[in-house]
Structures are given as C-alpha cells and as structure tokens.
Amino acid sequence: MTINAEVQITDLKLNDHACLTFGEPEELLDLTAAYVRDGLSGGLRVVWLCEEPQGALTELDRRGVAVRSATAAGSMDVVASQDGLLSGPSFTVAHAMEWLHRQRELTSRGGYAGLRVALDMGWALRPISGIEQLPAFEEEIATALSDTGVSVLCQYDRDRFDPVTLASVASFHTRSVTAATYHSDPLLRICRQYAPPGVRLAGQLDRTAEDSLALALSEAIRVDGDITINMSELSFIDLSCTRMILDAARSMAADRSVALRCGPPIASRFVLLGAGGVPGVRLVTGHGG
C-alpha cells in the first residue's frame, strides 16, 4: 500500500508557485486552512482571495485557524475576487499583478518574514472579458514574483476547469499540490486531512477499501494530539468500516479525542455500534466542532 502525493501542502516554502487541483469543497478548505495556519505560525502575512470571504473565514475558524486575532493584527486578510484580481467585469494581467505587488508592499511595510497568497481561481469560470489572459497571468506570477519572499497557491477545481485550461497553466507552477491519498476511484476517496489533522473520506466506504482505511487511520493516530475523521462527504459506510474507525479511536491514549464529523445517516451507524460509550469520541453532525 502506497500513499500518492506529488507535494503535500505542508511542504510548501517561500517562493513556491504551486498549483492545487481539488475535487471536493472539503479538500479545498482543508488544504487552504493548513496553508494559512502554517504561514501564520511561520511569521508570514497570509492573503486568501476567494469567492465568499465571510464563509471562508468561518471555515478557517472551524479548522483551528486563529481568525480573529490574525485579522485584527493584520497578518491575515481574506478578499473577494472582485476586490482583488478583477477590474469590474473584466480581467487584465496588469491589474491583477498590481494587486499582487500591493500585497507584497503591505507585507514588507508590516515587517513580516514573507507573504503567502492563496488564489481560488473560480472567478475564471465566470463570463468575464479577458479570461484568455489566464495563462499569461500564471506566467507573469512565475516571472515577477520569483525569489521575492512570496509564495502563491493557485487553486483550480478539477471538475469545473477543462483539461485544456489546466494543461495551459501547469508548466508555470514550480509545485503541484495534492492531499496525501490512500484510495481514489470513482466511488471513494480517502485522504489525509491537514486542518484539523486526521482523515477525510468522500463517497461510499465498504470492506473492499479496508486496507486503505486501516493505513489512513494508523497514520492519523500515530501523530500527537486530537484527530478528526471527516465524513461530511461520505454517503455510505458499512458496519465493518464503522467498527474499524471506532476500534482505532479506542486504541488512542486517554488524553486524546476523536471527532467523527458526519451527517445523521452516517452518525446512526456509529450510534448503533456504541460510539456514545467510547471515551474521547465525539459525534459532530452539524457545522461545529
């Protein structure tokens, strides 16, 4: 059994121009939260340009990022696409690069060790004039921001962007980021979760994936601290795999906890097998926790 990951989000350094292709919203949020968290802990200023800033802040907070203190201190900013790269209903490389250079200047004046920028490229799917300049923009990032103490994480939804567009921008990135993946097929994806640490499951899970699940769980509980098993995008789990997850939780030290995040249908399986009586196990069926 092997783990597939070109470069993990936790491996990124200053001056990297990385491309993240994601499949599920949870994947984007998890990896971005880790990118933001690690940047802040490293004394960097962090900016995330995304579609819905308020929702993004809520998700970062839920994943353990110190949102309130970071935004109050000016070390983190979450910006709407139209307030960053776009100039009204149009896109130009010059305007977008001006925004990026301004972020770099603000970072320098603030005395930060460097800048991390995350760019959700979903704006490029809108009916915007100038969108044909997207590859030129990626090339300009690679050229103009090289060795400037800035790292940029460009985020593309692999299910919404066509392969031709993804191929047209791929060569301008120095890194390709994915979650460490234990299992991936049309029915199921098992990945490492980074923020908060744990395992993320999406699709339908049954005993045919027990080996992959066992490896993912063993790696998760090997690290220190509490873990989360994120099953919010899991539509089915059989009793065998439910039992495996509970057994892994039972094997952890008494001072550690396991959050099982899932919808009510999945939660009912854990309740059936007595999750409520397992010390340290917490079922989270809403958006909290």
Contacts in CASP RR format, 6 or more apart in sequence:
PFRMAT RR
TARGET T0000
AUTHOR 0000-0000-0000
METHOD contacts of the structure
MODEL  1
MTINAEVQITDLKLNDHACLTFGEPEELLDLTAAYVRDGLSGGLRVVWLC
EEPQGALTELDRRGVAVRSATAAGSMDVVASQDGLLSGPSFTVAHAMEWL
HRQRELTSRGGYAGLRVALDMGWALRPISGIEQLPAFEEEIATALSDTGV
SVLCQYDRDRFDPVTLASVASFHTRSVTAATYHSDPLLRICRQYAPPGVR
LAGQLDRTAEDSLALALSEAIRVDGDITINMSELSFIDLSCTRMILDAAR
SMAADRSVALRCGPPIASRFVLLGAGGVPGVRLVTGHGG
1 182 0 8 1.000
1 211 0 8 1.000
1 212 0 8 1.000
1 215 0 8 1.000
3 180 0 8 1.000
3 181 0 8 1.000
3 182 0 8 1.000
3 192 0 8 1.000
3 215 0 8 1.000
3 219 0 8 1.000
4 178 0 8 1.000
4 180 0 8 1.000
4 181 0 8 1.000
4 184 0 8 1.000
5 178 0 8 1.000
5 179 0 8 1.000
5 180 0 8 1.000
5 181 0 8 1.000
6 175 0 8 1.000
6 176 0 8 1.000
6 177 0 8 1.000
6 178 0 8 1.000
7 18 0 8 1.000
7 175 0 8 1.000
7 176 0 8 1.000
7 177 0 8 1.000
7 178 0 8 1.000
8 177 0 8 1.000
8 178 0 8 1.000
8 179 0 8 1.000
8 180 0 8 1.000
8 192 0 8 1.000
8 194 0 8 1.000
9 20 0 8 1.000
9 31 0 8 1.000
9 34 0 8 1.000
9 35 0 8 1.000
9 38 0 8 1.000
9 177 0 8 1.000
9 179 0 8 1.000
9 194 0 8 1.000
10 34 0 8 1.000
10 38 0 8 1.000
10 194 0 8 1.000
11 175 0 8 1.000
12 18 0 8 1.000
12 35 0 8 1.000
12 38 0 8 1.000
12 151 0 8 1.000
12 153 0 8 1.000
12 175 0 8 1.000
12 177 0 8 1.000
13 151 0 8 1.000
14 44 0 8 1.000
14 113 0 8 1.000
14 114 0 8 1.000
14 149 0 8 1.000
14 150 0 8 1.000
14 151 0 8 1.000
15 145 0 8 1.000
15 146 0 8 1.000
15 147 0 8 1.000
15 148 0 8 1.000
15 149 0 8 1.000
15 150 0 8 1.000
15 151 0 8 1.000
16 151 0 8 1.000
16 152 0 8 1.000
16 174 0 8 1.000
16 175 0 8 1.000
17 141 0 8 1.000
17 142 0 8 1.000
17 145 0 8 1.000
17 146 0 8 1.000
17 151 0 8 1.000
17 152 0 8 1.000
17 154 0 8 1.000
17 172 0 8 1.000
17 173 0 8 1.000
17 174 0 8 1.000
17 175 0 8 1.000
18 151 0 8 1.000
18 152 0 8 1.000
18 153 0 8 1.000
18 154 0 8 1.000
18 173 0 8 1.000
18 174 0 8 1.000
18 175 0 8 1.000
18 176 0 8 1.000
18 177 0 8 1.000
19 153 0 8 1.000
19 154 0 8 1.000
19 156 0 8 1.000
19 169 0 8 1.000
19 170 0 8 1.000
19 173 0 8 1.000
19 175 0 8 1.000
19 176 0 8 1.000
19 177 0 8 1.000
20 28 0 8 1.000
20 31 0 8 1.000
20 153 0 8 1.000
20 154 0 8 1.000
20 155 0 8 1.000
20 156 0 8 1.000
20 177 0 8 1.000
20 178 0 8 1.000
21 156 0 8 1.000
21 157 0 8 1.000
21 158 0 8 1.000
21 166 0 8 1.000
21 176 0 8 1.000
21 178 0 8 1.000
22 28 0 8 1.000
22 31 0 8 1.000
22 155 0 8 1.000
22 156 0 8 1.000
22 157 0 8 1.000
22 158 0 8 1.000
23 157 0 8 1.000
23 158 0 8 1.000
23 159 0 8 1.000
24 189 0 8 1.000
24 202 0 8 1.000
24 233 0 8 1.000
26 200 0 8 1.000
26 202 0 8 1.000
26 230 0 8 1.000
26 232 0 8 1.000
26 233 0 8 1.000
27 179 0 8 1.000
27 191 0 8 1.000
27 200 0 8 1.000
28 120 0 8 1.000
28 155 0 8 1.000
28 157 0 8 1.000
29 56 0 8 1.000
29 59 0 8 1.000
29 63 0 8 1.000
30 63 0 8 1.000
30 179 0 8 1.000
30 193 0 8 1.000
30 194 0 8 1.000
30 195 0 8 1.000
30 200 0 8 1.000
30 230 0 8 1.000
31 177 0 8 1.000
31 179 0 8 1.000
31 194 0 8 1.000
31 195 0 8 1.000
32 48 0 8 1.000
32 56 0 8 1.000
32 60 0 8 1.000
32 118 0 8 1.000
32 153 0 8 1.000
32 155 0 8 1.000
33 59 0 8 1.000
33 60 0 8 1.000
33 63 0 8 1.000
33 64 0 8 1.000
33 65 0 8 1.000
33 194 0 8 1.000
33 195 0 8 1.000
34 194 0 8 1.000
34 195 0 8 1.000
35 46 0 8 1.000
35 116 0 8 1.000
35 118 0 8 1.000
35 153 0 8 1.000
36 46 0 8 1.000
36 48 0 8 1.000
36 60 0 8 1.000
36 65 0 8 1.000
36 76 0 8 1.000
36 116 0 8 1.000
36 118 0 8 1.000
37 63 0 8 1.000
37 64 0 8 1.000
37 65 0 8 1.000
37 195 0 8 1.000
39 46 0 8 1.000
39 116 0 8 1.000
40 46 0 8 1.000
40 65 0 8 1.000
40 66 0 8 1.000
40 70 0 8 1.000
40 75 0 8 1.000
40 76 0 8 1.000
42 113 0 8 1.000
43 75 0 8 1.000
43 112 0 8 1.000
43 113 0 8 1.000
43 114 0 8 1.000
44 75 0 8 1.000
44 107 0 8 1.000
44 112 0 8 1.000
44 113 0 8 1.000
44 114 0 8 1.000
44 115 0 8 1.000
44 116 0 8 1.000
45 74 0 8 1.000
45 75 0 8 1.000
45 76 0 8 1.000
45 77 0 8 1.000
45 103 0 8 1.000
45 106 0 8 1.000
45 107 0 8 1.000
45 110 0 8 1.000
45 112 0 8 1.000
45 114 0 8 1.000
45 115 0 8 1.000
45 116 0 8 1.000
46 70 0 8 1.000
46 75 0 8 1.000
46 76 0 8 1.000
46 77 0 8 1.000
46 115 0 8 1.000
46 116 0 8 1.000
46 117 0 8 1.000
46 118 0 8 1.000
47 76 0 8 1.000
47 77 0 8 1.000
47 78 0 8 1.000
47 79 0 8 1.000
47 103 0 8 1.000
47 115 0 8 1.000
47 116 0 8 1.000
47 117 0 8 1.000
47 118 0 8 1.000
48 56 0 8 1.000
48 76 0 8 1.000
48 77 0 8 1.000
48 78 0 8 1.000
48 79 0 8 1.000
48 117 0 8 1.000
48 118 0 8 1.000
48 120 0 8 1.000
49 78 0 8 1.000
49 79 0 8 1.000
49 80 0 8 1.000
49 81 0 8 1.000
49 84 0 8 1.000
49 85 0 8 1.000
49 117 0 8 1.000
49 118 0 8 1.000
49 119 0 8 1.000
49 120 0 8 1.000
50 56 0 8 1.000
50 78 0 8 1.000
50 79 0 8 1.000
50 80 0 8 1.000
50 81 0 8 1.000
50 118 0 8 1.000
50 120 0 8 1.000
51 80 0 8 1.000
51 81 0 8 1.000
51 120 0 8 1.000
51 122 0 8 1.000
51 123 0 8 1.000
52 80 0 8 1.000
53 78 0 8 1.000
53 79 0 8 1.000
53 80 0 8 1.000
56 78 0 8 1.000
57 67 0 8 1.000
57 71 0 8 1.000
57 78 0 8 1.000
60 67 0 8 1.000
60 78 0 8 1.000
61 67 0 8 1.000
61 68 0 8 1.000
62 287 0 8 1.000
62 288 0 8 1.000
62 289 0 8 1.000
63 195 0 8 1.000
63 196 0 8 1.000
64 195 0 8 1.000
64 196 0 8 1.000
65 76 0 8 1.000
65 195 0 8 1.000
67 76 0 8 1.000
70 76 0 8 1.000
71 77 0 8 1.000
71 78 0 8 1.000
75 112 0 8 1.000
81 120 0 8 1.000
81 122 0 8 1.000
81 123 0 8 1.000
82 88 0 8 1.000
82 123 0 8 1.000
84 96 0 8 1.000
84 99 0 8 1.000
85 91 0 8 1.000
85 95 0 8 1.000
85 96 0 8 1.000
85 99 0 8 1.000
85 119 0 8 1.000
85 123 0 8 1.000
86 95 0 8 1.000
86 96 0 8 1.000
86 123 0 8 1.000
86 128 0 8 1.000
87 95 0 8 1.000
89 128 0 8 1.000
89 129 0 8 1.000
90 128 0 8 1.000
90 129 0 8 1.000
90 130 0 8 1.000
91 123 0 8 1.000
91 124 0 8 1.000
91 128 0 8 1.000
91 129 0 8 1.000
91 130 0 8 1.000
91 131 0 8 1.000
91 133 0 8 1.000
91 134 0 8 1.000
91 137 0 8 1.000
92 130 0 8 1.000
92 133 0 8 1.000
93 133 0 8 1.000
93 136 0 8 1.000
93 137 0 8 1.000
93 140 0 8 1.000
96 137 0 8 1.000
97 137 0 8 1.000
97 140 0 8 1.000
97 141 0 8 1.000
97 144 0 8 1.000
100 117 0 8 1.000
100 141 0 8 1.000
100 144 0 8 1.000
100 145 0 8 1.000
100 150 0 8 1.000
100 152 0 8 1.000
101 144 0 8 1.000
103 115 0 8 1.000
103 117 0 8 1.000
104 115 0 8 1.000
104 145 0 8 1.000
104 148 0 8 1.000
104 150 0 8 1.000
107 114 0 8 1.000
107 115 0 8 1.000
107 150 0 8 1.000
114 149 0 8 1.000
114 150 0 8 1.000
115 149 0 8 1.000
115 150 0 8 1.000
115 151 0 8 1.000
116 150 0 8 1.000
116 151 0 8 1.000
116 153 0 8 1.000
117 150 0 8 1.000
117 151 0 8 1.000
117 152 0 8 1.000
117 153 0 8 1.000
118 152 0 8 1.000
118 153 0 8 1.000
118 155 0 8 1.000
119 152 0 8 1.000
119 153 0 8 1.000
119 154 0 8 1.000
119 155 0 8 1.000
120 155 0 8 1.000
121 134 0 8 1.000
121 154 0 8 1.000
121 155 0 8 1.000
121 156 0 8 1.000
121 157 0 8 1.000
121 161 0 8 1.000
122 155 0 8 1.000
122 156 0 8 1.000
122 157 0 8 1.000
122 160 0 8 1.000
124 131 0 8 1.000
124 134 0 8 1.000
124 161 0 8 1.000
124 165 0 8 1.000
125 157 0 8 1.000
125 160 0 8 1.000
125 161 0 8 1.000
134 165 0 8 1.000
134 168 0 8 1.000
134 169 0 8 1.000
135 168 0 8 1.000
135 169 0 8 1.000
135 172 0 8 1.000
138 154 0 8 1.000
138 169 0 8 1.000
138 172 0 8 1.000
138 173 0 8 1.000
139 172 0 8 1.000
141 152 0 8 1.000
141 154 0 8 1.000
141 172 0 8 1.000
142 172 0 8 1.000
142 173 0 8 1.000
142 174 0 8 1.000
145 152 0 8 1.000
153 177 0 8 1.000
154 169 0 8 1.000
154 173 0 8 1.000
156 165 0 8 1.000
156 166 0 8 1.000
156 169 0 8 1.000
158 166 0 8 1.000
170 176 0 8 1.000
179 191 0 8 1.000
179 192 0 8 1.000
179 193 0 8 1.000
179 194 0 8 1.000
179 200 0 8 1.000
180 191 0 8 1.000
180 192 0 8 1.000
181 189 0 8 1.000
181 190 0 8 1.000
181 191 0 8 1.000
181 192 0 8 1.000
182 190 0 8 1.000
182 191 0 8 1.000
182 192 0 8 1.000
182 212 0 8 1.000
182 213 0 8 1.000
182 215 0 8 1.000
182 216 0 8 1.000
183 189 0 8 1.000
183 190 0 8 1.000
183 209 0 8 1.000
183 212 0 8 1.000
183 213 0 8 1.000
183 216 0 8 1.000
184 190 0 8 1.000
187 203 0 8 1.000
187 204 0 8 1.000
188 201 0 8 1.000
188 202 0 8 1.000
188 203 0 8 1.000
188 204 0 8 1.000
188 205 0 8 1.000
188 209 0 8 1.000
189 200 0 8 1.000
189 201 0 8 1.000
189 202 0 8 1.000
189 203 0 8 1.000
190 199 0 8 1.000
190 200 0 8 1.000
190 201 0 8 1.000
190 205 0 8 1.000
190 209 0 8 1.000
190 212 0 8 1.000
190 213 0 8 1.000
190 216 0 8 1.000
191 199 0 8 1.000
191 200 0 8 1.000
191 202 0 8 1.000
191 216 0 8 1.000
192 198 0 8 1.000
192 199 0 8 1.000
192 200 0 8 1.000
192 216 0 8 1.000
192 219 0 8 1.000
192 220 0 8 1.000
193 199 0 8 1.000
193 200 0 8 1.000
193 220 0 8 1.000
193 228 0 8 1.000
193 230 0 8 1.000
196 226 0 8 1.000
196 227 0 8 1.000
196 228 0 8 1.000
196 259 0 8 1.000
197 220 0 8 1.000
197 223 0 8 1.000
197 225 0 8 1.000
197 226 0 8 1.000
197 227 0 8 1.000
197 228 0 8 1.000
198 220 0 8 1.000
198 227 0 8 1.000
198 228 0 8 1.000
198 229 0 8 1.000
198 230 0 8 1.000
199 216 0 8 1.000
199 217 0 8 1.000
199 220 0 8 1.000
199 227 0 8 1.000
199 228 0 8 1.000
199 229 0 8 1.000
199 230 0 8 1.000
200 230 0 8 1.000
200 233 0 8 1.000
201 213 0 8 1.000
201 229 0 8 1.000
201 230 0 8 1.000
201 231 0 8 1.000
201 233 0 8 1.000
201 234 0 8 1.000
201 237 0 8 1.000
202 233 0 8 1.000
202 234 0 8 1.000
203 233 0 8 1.000
203 234 0 8 1.000
203 235 0 8 1.000
203 236 0 8 1.000
204 234 0 8 1.000
204 235 0 8 1.000
204 236 0 8 1.000
204 237 0 8 1.000
205 213 0 8 1.000
205 234 0 8 1.000
205 236 0 8 1.000
205 237 0 8 1.000
205 238 0 8 1.000
205 241 0 8 1.000
206 236 0 8 1.000
206 237 0 8 1.000
206 238 0 8 1.000
206 240 0 8 1.000
206 241 0 8 1.000
207 238 0 8 1.000
207 240 0 8 1.000
207 241 0 8 1.000
209 241 0 8 1.000
210 240 0 8 1.000
210 241 0 8 1.000
210 244 0 8 1.000
213 241 0 8 1.000
213 244 0 8 1.000
213 245 0 8 1.000
214 244 0 8 1.000
217 244 0 8 1.000
217 245 0 8 1.000
217 248 0 8 1.000
218 248 0 8 1.000
220 227 0 8 1.000
220 229 0 8 1.000
220 248 0 8 1.000
221 227 0 8 1.000
221 248 0 8 1.000
221 251 0 8 1.000
221 252 0 8 1.000
225 256 0 8 1.000
226 256 0 8 1.000
226 257 0 8 1.000
226 258 0 8 1.000
226 259 0 8 1.000
227 252 0 8 1.000
227 256 0 8 1.000
227 258 0 8 1.000
227 259 0 8 1.000
228 258 0 8 1.000
228 259 0 8 1.000
228 261 0 8 1.000
229 245 0 8 1.000
229 258 0 8 1.000
229 259 0 8 1.000
229 260 0 8 1.000
229 261 0 8 1.000
230 261 0 8 1.000
231 237 0 8 1.000
231 260 0 8 1.000
231 261 0 8 1.000
231 262 0 8 1.000
231 263 0 8 1.000
231 266 0 8 1.000
232 261 0 8 1.000
232 262 0 8 1.000
232 263 0 8 1.000
234 262 0 8 1.000
234 266 0 8 1.000
236 266 0 8 1.000
237 266 0 8 1.000
237 269 0 8 1.000
239 269 0 8 1.000
239 272 0 8 1.000
239 273 0 8 1.000
242 269 0 8 1.000
242 270 0 8 1.000
242 272 0 8 1.000
242 273 0 8 1.000
243 273 0 8 1.000
245 260 0 8 1.000
245 270 0 8 1.000
246 270 0 8 1.000
246 273 0 8 1.000
246 274 0 8 1.000
246 275 0 8 1.000
246 278 0 8 1.000
246 281 0 8 1.000
248 258 0 8 1.000
249 258 0 8 1.000
249 260 0 8 1.000
249 278 0 8 1.000
249 280 0 8 1.000
249 281 0 8 1.000
250 278 0 8 1.000
252 258 0 8 1.000
252 280 0 8 1.000
254 279 0 8 1.000
256 280 0 8 1.000
257 280 0 8 1.000
257 281 0 8 1.000
257 282 0 8 1.000
258 280 0 8 1.000
258 281 0 8 1.000
258 282 0 8 1.000
259 282 0 8 1.000
259 284 0 8 1.000
259 289 0 8 1.000
260 267 0 8 1.000
260 270 0 8 1.000
260 275 0 8 1.000
260 281 0 8 1.000
260 282 0 8 1.000
260 283 0 8 1.000
260 284 0 8 1.000
261 284 0 8 1.000
261 285 0 8 1.000
261 286 0 8 1.000
261 289 0 8 1.000
262 270 0 8 1.000
262 283 0 8 1.000
262 284 0 8 1.000
262 285 0 8 1.000
263 285 0 8 1.000
263 286 0 8 1.000
264 285 0 8 1.000
267 283 0 8 1.000
267 285 0 8 1.000
270 276 0 8 1.000
270 281 0 8 1.000
270 283 0 8 1.000
271 283 0 8 1.000
275 281 0 8 1.000
275 283 0 8 1.000
276 283 0 8 1.000
282 289 0 8 1.000
END
